[in-house]
Amino acid sequence: MSTPSRRTFTHAAVLLGAGLFAIGGVSLIPPLRALERWMVKGLAFTVDPVDTILDGSGLQESPWTRRKSVPPPVQTPPRLLNIDDDPEGYFSTSPLAPIDHSVIFAGLSEAGHKVLGVGHLMAWDDPEPLAMEALRKQLDRFDAAVLALPLARGAQPDPVAAPFLRWSVLESDAQGKVSALPQVNRIAIPNAEQGGTRTLAGFSLLENESDPGADKQPLLARWGNRIVFAFPLAVEIAAEGLTPSDVMIHVGKEIRLGPGGPVIGIDEFGRGTVVPGVEAIETPAKRMISEGAEPPKSKPLLTRDTKINLSPADKAWSDHLPGRIQALRAAPRYQPATLLPRPDALLELLLVSLLTLAGTVATCLQKLHWRIVAAVMIAGLGFEFLFLFAARQNAWLPPLAMLCPGLIALGFAFRKNEARPAPATAPETSAPPEIENFPLKPKSSEATTEIITDQPVQSPGPAPSTSSPEPSPEPEVPADPGQAVAALGFPTEYAWDPAPAPDPAAAKMPARKAAKKAASKAAAKKPAPKAPVKKAARKSSHKPVADETDPAA
C-alpha cells in the first residue's frame, strides 16, 4: 500500500460526500428516489418473497411502507341479465318500454339487490312522463345504480352530465400524465336516459377513439376538468363500497381501489386488460316475469343488450362485457400497509464512515487486481449490512448510501497511481586503464605509511653548464575543473567547483570511450618524463674516471 497522498484524501472526500448525500438527499430527486424504491422493493422480496407494493419516500420522517399481496379470491363467473327482443311477448312492447324497465328494477330491488349495473342503453324518442318518473324512482331505490352511456367529443362541449359528475374525480387528484387520456365532452346519444337523483354512470363506448383491440379496454377518460370511469370500473368501485375520493389513480401505472382493494394496472392512455373466453351465468329478462328475481350474491348483477339489430360496435362491447368485468375482479389485492422503519441516523453515519474508510484504503493499494477485489468486497459488505439489518432487526438502511462507497471505490480502482519521480543520479564513468590504479588521496582520519628505500648513489657527473637551462613548459590545465579532475583519473566529486550537468546528447556516448579520449588528451599535453635515476647512473658508469694521482691531471 502506498503512503497517503493528495489523491488519497481526494478519494476519501468523494466517498464520504457521496455517502452522506445518499443518506438524506436521494429522496429529493425523483429518478434517484425511483431507483432506491426499486432496490428496497427487491430487498423486501428477498427477505420475504411475496409480491409487494411500496409507498412512502424513504426519509426518516416518512419511511417506506409495504403492502403484501394476498391470495386472490375464488373467481365466480359474472352474472348477466340479458335484455333481448322478447320474442315470447312477456313485456308490453319490444324493445322494452320504460314501464317494463320499472318492473325489472322493482323486482331486483325487492329481491335484495343493493348494487346494479345497467349495461344496456335506455333511450326513447317520446316516453311517457309518468313512466319515466316511475323508472327513475326505482333506480334511486338501489344504493348504487350505475348506467352505461356512450360518450363522444364534439365541437360544442356540454357540461359534465349529472351521473358522471357524481362518479368522477378531479384531474388534479390523479398522478401521471393526465393529458394522454382520451377526451370527451358530451353523451353520444342525446335522448339517453340518465336516471334519478342518485344514479351513477360510466362510459360504454368512446366513439371518437380508435378500437384498442379485443385484449384492451379503456378505463379512464377526461371530460372538462374531471376524470370519468368506464362502466365496468364504475360498477366495481360501487361494489367495493367506495366513493371516487377513495380511488387512487396513477396514469401509466395503476388504479387502486381503496387501501385494501384491487390494484388494476393501466398504460399511459388509461387502458387495462381484458380476460378472454370468460363464461358468464346468463339469465333472460323474461324469467323475471315467470320465476321472479334471483337473490343477490357477493358480486353485483349486470344487465346487457342482446338484441339482434345492434350495431357492430355495440354488439362487440356487449359480447366482451364478461371479460372486461372479470379482468377487474381478478386484479391483485394487498394487505394493509406495514412500516419499514430506518435505523437511527447516528448508526447510519457510523456505517457510512466505516465503509468510506475501507474504500479509501482499497484505493491506496498498488496492484490493480487487489484494488478491484477490495472494492468489490466493500460493496458486498454494504449489501450484507442491508440484508442483515432488514432481516434480523426490521431496520431498513438506505441502499444507495450503503453501496456508494464500494461502487465508487471500484471506479477509482481503475485509475493509475501517481508516478513519483526518481532522484537524478550522475552517470558512472570508469577511469582509463592507464590510471585505473592511481592512488586516491587518503582521508584525513586514515593513517599514512611512507616506505623509505635506499636510493642508488649517483657518481658525480660532469660539471653543470654555467648557462641556466630553459625551464620546461608547464602542462596546460583545462579551464573546466571537472575535466581536469577527470583527466587525472579522479571522480568528478573531487572537483573544487561542481561540473555542469552533462549534455543529454553527450551522455548517450559510452562512458568508457569518453574517459579514454580525455585521458589520451591529457597524456599528450604532459612533458616528457625524465630518465630514471638508475638509467642515469648506468650511463655515468660507462665513462672513464680520471685518476686523482695522475700528474697529467
C-alpha positions in Angstrom: 0.0 0.0 0.0 1.3 3.4 -0.9 1.7 6.3 1.5 -1.2 8.8 1.7 -1.1 11.5 -0.9 -3.3 14.3 -2.1 -5.2 11.9 -4.3 -5.9 9.6 -1.3 -7.5 12.5 0.6 -9.5 13.4 -2.5 -10.8 9.8 -2.8 -11.8 9.9 0.9 -13.7 13.2 0.5 -15.6 11.9 -2.6 -16.6 8.6 -0.9 -17.7 10.3 2.3 -19.6 13.1 0.4 -21.4 10.6 -1.8 -22.4 8.5 1.2 -23.7 11.5 3.2 -25.7 12.7 0.2 -27.2 9.3 -0.3 -28.4 9.2 3.4 -30.7 12.2 3.1 -30.6 13.7 -0.4 -31.6 10.8 -2.7 -35.3 11.1 -1.7 -35.4 14.7 -3.0 -34.5 13.7 -6.6 -37.3 11.7 -8.4 -35.0 9.5 -10.6 -32.8 8.5 -7.6 -35.9 8.0 -5.4 -37.4 5.7 -8.0 -34.1 3.8 -8.1 -33.9 3.4 -4.4 -37.6 2.4 -4.3 -36.8 -0.4 -6.8 -33.8 -1.5 -4.7 -35.9 -1.6 -1.4 -38.6 -3.5 -3.1 -36.1 -6.1 -4.4 -34.6 -6.3 -0.9 -38.1 -6.7 0.6 -38.8 -9.5 -1.8 -35.5 -11.2 -0.9 -36.4 -11.1 2.8 -40.0 -12.2 2.2 -40.7 -13.4 -1.3 -44.2 -12.0 -1.7 -45.5 -9.5 -4.3 -45.2 -6.1 -2.7 -46.4 -2.5 -3.2 -44.0 0.1 -1.8 -45.2 3.5 -0.7 -43.6 6.4 1.2 -40.4 8.4 0.4 -37.8 6.6 2.4 -36.9 9.5 4.7 -36.5 9.3 8.5 -39.8 11.2 9.0 -41.6 9.4 6.1 -40.2 5.9 5.8 -41.2 3.2 3.3 -44.4 1.3 3.8 -45.0 -2.2 2.4 -48.3 -3.9 1.3 -48.1 -7.6 0.8 -50.3 -9.2 -1.8 -52.9 -11.7 -0.6 -54.1 -14.8 -2.5 -56.9 -13.8 -4.9 -60.4 -15.0 -4.0 -62.0 -17.7 -6.0 -63.4 -16.1 -9.0 -67.1 -16.8 -9.8 -68.4 -16.1 -13.4 -70.1 -12.8 -13.8 -73.9 -12.9 -13.7 -75.7 -11.2 -16.5 -79.4 -10.4 -17.1 -79.9 -10.3 -20.9 -82.3 -7.8 -22.3 -83.4 -9.3 -25.7 -86.1 -8.6 -28.3 -88.7 -10.5 -26.1 -90.0 -12.8 -28.9 -92.4 -14.5 -26.5 -94.1 -11.2 -25.6 -93.6 -11.3 -21.8 -93.3 -7.4 -21.7 -95.6 -4.8 -23.0 -93.5 -3.8 -26.0 -90.4 -4.8 -27.9 -88.0 -3.1 -27.4 -88.9 -2.7 -23.7 -90.7 0.4 -22.7 -89.9 2.5 -19.6 -92.7 0.7 -17.6 -91.1 -2.7 -18.4 -87.8 -1.5 -17.1 -89.5 -0.2 -13.9 -90.9 -3.8 -13.4 -87.5 -5.3 -13.8 -85.8 -2.9 -11.4 -88.6 -3.2 -8.8 -88.2 -7.0 -8.8 -84.5 -6.8 -8.3 -84.8 -4.2 -5.5 -87.4 -6.4 -3.7 -85.1 -9.4 -4.0 -82.4 -7.6 -2.0 -80.0 -6.3 -4.7 -78.2 -3.2 -3.5 -75.8 -2.5 -6.4 -76.9 -2.8 -10.0 -75.1 -2.3 -13.2 -77.3 -1.3 -16.1 -75.2 -2.3 -19.1 -77.8 -1.8 -21.8 -78.8 1.6 -23.3 -82.2 3.0 -22.3 -83.3 5.7 -24.8 -86.8 6.6 -26.2 -88.0 9.2 -28.5 -91.3 10.2 -26.8 -91.5 8.4 -23.4 -94.5 8.9 -21.1 -93.6 11.3 -18.3 -95.2 9.2 -15.6 -93.4 6.0 -16.8 -90.1 7.9 -16.8 -90.8 9.2 -13.3 -91.5 5.6 -12.1 -88.3 4.3 -13.7 -86.2 6.9 -12.0 -87.7 6.2 -8.7 -86.9 2.6 -9.0 -83.3 3.3 -9.9 -83.0 5.5 -6.8 -84.0 2.6 -4.6 -80.6 1.0 -5.1 -77.6 2.0 -3.1 -75.8 2.4 -6.3 -77.3 2.0 -9.8 -74.7 2.5 -12.5 -75.7 3.3 -16.1 -73.6 2.5 -19.2 -73.6 5.5 -21.6 -71.6 6.1 -24.7 -69.5 9.3 -24.9 -68.1 11.4 -27.7 -66.2 14.5 -28.5 -68.0 17.3 -30.4 -67.4 20.9 -31.5 -69.8 22.2 -28.9 -68.9 20.8 -25.4 -71.7 20.0 -22.9 -71.4 20.4 -19.2 -70.5 17.2 -17.4 -73.7 15.1 -17.1 -75.0 14.7 -13.5 -74.5 10.9 -13.2 -70.9 11.3 -14.4 -70.3 14.3 -12.2 -71.3 12.2 -9.1 -69.0 9.4 -10.1 -65.7 11.1 -11.2 -62.6 12.7 -9.8 -60.8 15.9 -10.5 -57.8 15.9 -12.8 -55.6 17.4 -10.0 -56.3 14.3 -7.8 -54.6 12.0 -10.3 -50.9 11.4 -10.8 -49.0 10.9 -14.0 -49.6 12.4 -17.5 -53.4 13.0 -17.4 -53.3 14.8 -20.7 -52.7 11.5 -22.5 -56.2 10.2 -21.5 -59.0 10.2 -24.1 -61.0 13.4 -24.1 -64.8 13.6 -24.4 -67.3 16.4 -23.9 -70.8 15.0 -24.4 -73.1 11.9 -24.3 -73.2 10.4 -27.8 -77.0 9.6 -27.7 -78.9 12.9 -26.9 -82.1 11.2 -25.6 -80.3 8.6 -23.4 -81.8 8.1 -20.0 -79.6 9.4 -17.2 -81.6 8.1 -14.2 -82.7 9.7 -11.0 -81.0 11.9 -8.4 -78.8 9.1 -7.1 -78.0 7.4 -10.3 -74.4 7.0 -11.3 -72.8 6.4 -14.7 -69.8 5.1 -16.5 -69.0 5.1 -20.2 -69.5 2.1 -22.5 -68.0 3.3 -25.8 -65.8 6.2 -26.8 -67.0 7.0 -30.3 -64.1 9.3 -31.3 -61.4 6.9 -30.2 -59.9 4.0 -32.2 -60.7 0.5 -31.2 -57.9 -0.6 -28.8 -58.5 -4.3 -29.7 -60.1 -7.3 -28.0 -57.4 -7.5 -25.3 -57.6 -3.9 -24.2 -60.3 -1.8 -22.6 -60.3 2.0 -21.9 -60.9 2.6 -18.2 -60.5 6.4 -17.9 -61.4 9.5 -20.0 -61.4 13.3 -19.5 -64.5 15.4 -19.5 -63.7 19.0 -18.8 -61.5 19.1 -15.6 -62.8 15.7 -14.4 -61.8 12.1 -15.0 -64.7 9.8 -15.6 -64.7 6.0 -15.3 -65.6 3.2 -17.7 -68.8 1.2 -16.9 -67.0 -1.9 -15.5 -64.7 0.2 -13.3 -67.6 2.3 -12.1 -69.5 -0.9 -11.1 -66.5 -2.3 -9.2 -66.0 0.9 -7.3 -69.6 0.8 -6.2 -69.4 -3.0 -5.4 -66.4 -2.3 -3.1 -68.5 0.3 -1.2 -66.1 3.1 -2.1 -66.5 6.6 -3.3 -64.5 8.3 -6.1 -62.3 10.0 -3.4 -61.1 6.6 -2.3 -59.8 5.8 -5.8 -56.1 6.4 -6.3 -55.1 7.0 -10.0 -51.6 7.0 -11.3 -51.8 7.3 -15.1 -49.4 4.9 -16.8 -49.1 2.7 -13.7 -52.2 1.7 -11.7 -55.7 2.3 -10.4 -56.0 1.4 -6.7 -59.5 0.9 -5.4 -59.1 1.8 -1.7 -56.4 0.8 0.7 -57.3 -2.9 0.6 -59.0 -3.2 -2.7 -57.7 -4.5 -6.0 -54.9 -2.7 -7.9 -55.5 -2.5 -11.6 -52.7 -1.9 -13.9 -53.1 0.6 -16.7 -51.0 2.1 -19.5 -50.3 5.7 -20.3 -53.6 6.0 -22.1 -55.6 4.7 -19.2 -56.3 1.3 -20.8 -56.5 -2.0 -18.9 -56.5 -5.7 -20.0 -59.4 -8.0 -20.9 -59.7 -11.6 -19.8 -60.6 -13.6 -22.9 -63.0 -16.5 -23.1 -65.0 -15.8 -19.9 -68.2 -17.9 -19.5 -70.9 -15.8 -17.8 -74.0 -17.0 -16.0 -76.8 -15.6 -18.2 -80.4 -15.1 -17.3 -83.0 -13.9 -19.8 -85.2 -11.0 -18.7 -88.4 -13.0 -19.2 -87.5 -15.1 -16.2 -88.1 -12.1 -14.0 -91.8 -12.3 -15.0 -92.2 -16.0 -14.9 -90.0 -17.0 -11.9 -89.0 -13.8 -10.2 -85.7 -12.3 -9.5 -82.7 -14.2 -8.3 -81.3 -13.5 -4.8 -78.2 -11.3 -4.7 -74.7 -12.7 -4.5 -71.4 -11.2 -3.4 -70.9 -9.5 -6.8 -73.5 -7.2 -8.3 -75.8 -8.2 -11.2 -75.3 -6.6 -14.6 -77.7 -6.2 -17.5 -76.6 -6.2 -21.1 -78.2 -5.8 -24.5 -78.6 -8.9 -26.7 -80.9 -7.5 -29.3 -80.5 -8.7 -32.9 -80.3 -5.3 -34.6 -77.4 -4.0 -32.6 -74.6 -2.1 -34.3 -71.2 -4.0 -34.6 -69.6 -1.7 -32.0 -72.4 -2.2 -29.5 -72.5 -5.9 -30.1 -68.8 -6.3 -29.6 -68.9 -4.3 -26.4 -71.8 -6.4 -25.1 -70.1 -9.6 -26.0 -66.8 -8.6 -24.3 -68.5 -7.3 -21.1 -67.9 -10.6 -19.1 -64.2 -10.5 -19.9 -64.0 -6.7 -19.0 -65.6 -7.3 -15.6 -63.6 -10.4 -14.8 -60.3 -8.6 -15.6 -61.0 -6.1 -12.8 -62.2 -8.6 -10.3 -59.1 -10.8 -10.8 -56.7 -7.9 -10.1 -54.3 -8.5 -7.2 -55.2 -7.3 -3.7 -52.9 -6.3 -0.9 -52.8 -6.3 2.9 -52.8 -3.1 4.9 -49.6 -1.2 4.8 -46.8 -2.0 7.3 -44.0 0.4 8.2 -40.3 -0.2 7.1 -38.5 1.9 9.7 -35.0 3.3 9.2 -32.4 2.9 12.0 -31.0 5.8 14.0 -29.3 8.5 12.0 -26.0 8.2 14.0 -25.8 4.5 13.3 -26.2 5.2 9.5 -23.5 7.8 9.7 -21.2 5.4 11.5 -21.7 2.7 8.9 -21.1 5.1 6.0 -17.9 6.3 7.7 -16.7 2.8 8.2 -17.3 1.9 4.5 -15.7 5.2 3.4 -12.5 4.3 5.4 -12.4 0.9 3.9 -12.9 2.2 0.4 -10.1 4.8 0.8 -7.7 2.1 1.9 -8.7 0.0 -1.1 -7.9 2.8 -3.5 -4.3 3.1 -2.0 -3.3 -0.5 -2.9 -0.5 -0.7 -5.5 -1.8 -3.7 -7.6 -4.8 -3.2 -9.8 -6.3 -6.6 -9.2 -6.1 -6.1 -5.4 -7.8 -2.7 -5.7 -10.7 -4.3 -7.7 -11.1 -7.2 -5.3 -11.1 -4.9 -2.2 -13.7 -2.6 -3.8 -16.0 -5.5 -4.6 -15.6 -6.8 -1.1 -16.6 -3.4 0.3 -19.7 -3.3 -1.9 -20.6 -6.8 -0.7 -20.1 -5.7 2.9 -22.6 -2.8 2.3 -25.2 -5.2 0.9 -24.6 -7.5 3.8 -25.4 -4.7 6.2 -28.6 -4.0 4.2 -29.8 -7.6 4.4 -28.9 -8.3 8.0 -30.4 -5.2 9.4 -33.6 -5.7 7.3 -34.0 -9.5 8.0 -32.9 -9.5 11.7 -33.8 -6.1 13.1 -36.5 -4.8 10.6 -34.3 -1.7 10.1 -34.1 -0.6 6.5 -30.9 1.2 5.7 -30.8 3.4 2.6 -29.4 1.1 -0.1 -27.5 3.8 -2.1 -25.7 5.1 1.0 -24.5 1.6 1.8 -23.4 0.7 -1.7 -21.9 4.1 -2.8 -18.5 3.7 -1.1 -17.8 0.3 -2.6 -19.0 1.1 -6.1 -17.2 4.5 -6.2 -14.0 2.8 -4.9 -14.4 0.2 -7.7 -14.4 3.1 -10.2 -11.3 4.7 -8.6 -9.6 1.3 -8.7 -9.0 1.6 -12.5 -7.2 4.9 -12.1 -3.4 4.7 -12.3 -1.4 5.6 -9.2 0.7 8.7 -9.2 4.1 8.2 -10.7 6.7 9.6 -8.3 9.9 10.9 -10.0 13.1 9.0 -9.0 16.1 11.0 -7.7 18.5 12.0 -10.6 21.9 10.3 -10.4 25.1 11.2 -12.3 26.2 8.7 -14.9 29.1 6.4 -13.7 32.3 6.8 -15.6 35.3 4.4 -15.3 38.8 5.6 -15.2 41.1 4.8 -18.2 43.2 1.7 -17.8 46.4 3.7 -17.5 45.3 5.5 -14.4 42.8 3.0 -13.1 45.1 2.1 -10.2 46.1 5.8 -9.4 46.2 6.2 -5.6 43.5 8.4 -4.2 44.1 11.0 -1.7 43.7 9.4 1.7 41.2 10.7 4.1 42.4 12.8 7.0 41.3 10.2 9.5 43.3 7.5 7.9 46.9 6.9 9.0 49.5 7.0 6.2 52.7 4.9 6.0 55.7 6.0 3.9 58.1 3.3 2.8 61.7 4.7 2.6 64.1 2.7 0.3 67.8 3.2 -0.2 68.3 5.3 -3.3 71.3 4.3 -5.5 74.4 6.6 -5.1 75.0 8.5 -8.2 78.6 9.2 -9.3 79.4 12.8 -9.8 78.7 13.7 -13.4 80.2 16.4 -15.5 80.1 19.9 -14.2 76.9 21.6 -15.0 76.9 24.2 -17.6 77.1 27.8 -16.5 74.2 28.7 -18.6 70.9 28.1 -16.9 68.7 25.6 -18.8 65.3 26.7 -20.2 62.5 25.9 -17.8 60.2 23.1 -19.0 56.8 24.3 -20.1 54.1 23.8 -17.6 51.3 21.5 -18.6 48.1 23.1 -19.8 45.3 22.8 -17.3 41.7 22.6 -18.7 39.5 25.6 -17.7 36.8 23.2 -16.5 37.7 21.8 -13.1 35.6 18.7 -13.8 37.5 17.9 -16.9 40.8 18.5 -15.2 40.0 16.0 -12.4 38.7 13.5 -14.9 41.9 13.8 -16.9 43.8 12.8 -13.8 41.5 9.8 -13.3 39.8 11.1 -10.2 36.0 11.1 -9.8 34.3 14.4 -10.5 33.2 14.7 -6.9 36.8 15.8 -6.1 36.4 18.9 -8.3 36.6 22.2 -6.3 33.8 23.5 -8.5 30.9 21.1 -9.4 30.9 20.2 -13.0 27.9 21.4 -15.0 25.1 19.0 -15.8 26.1 16.7 -18.7 24.5 17.4 -22.0 21.8 14.8 -22.7 23.2 14.2 -26.2 26.7 13.7 -25.0 25.5 11.5 -22.2 24.5 8.9 -24.8 28.2 8.3 -25.7 29.6 5.4 -23.8 31.3 6.5 -20.6 34.5 4.4 -21.2 35.0 5.9 -24.6 34.7 9.4 -23.3 37.1 8.6 -20.4 39.7 7.2 -22.8 39.6 10.2 -25.0 40.0 12.6 -22.1 43.0 10.5 -20.7 44.8 10.4 -24.1 44.4 14.2 -24.5 45.8 14.8 -21.0 48.8 12.4 -21.7 49.6 14.2 -24.9 50.0 17.5 -23.1 52.3 16.1 -20.3 56.1 16.9 -20.5 58.5 14.1 -21.4 59.3 12.2 -18.3 62.9 12.4 -17.0 65.1 9.4 -17.2 65.0 7.3 -14.2 67.9 7.5 -11.7 69.1 4.0 -12.4 69.4 4.7 -16.1 71.4 7.9 -15.5 73.8 6.0 -13.1 74.3 3.3 -15.7 75.3 5.9 -18.3 77.8 7.5 -16.0 79.5 4.2 -15.1 80.5 3.7 -18.7 82.5 6.9 -18.8 86.3 6.7 -17.8 87.1 8.3 -14.5 90.3 10.2 -14.2 92.9 9.1 -11.6 93.4 11.6 -9.0 97.1 10.6 -8.7 97.8 11.1 -12.3 100.3 14.0 -12.7 98.9 14.8 -16.1 95.6 15.6 -14.4 
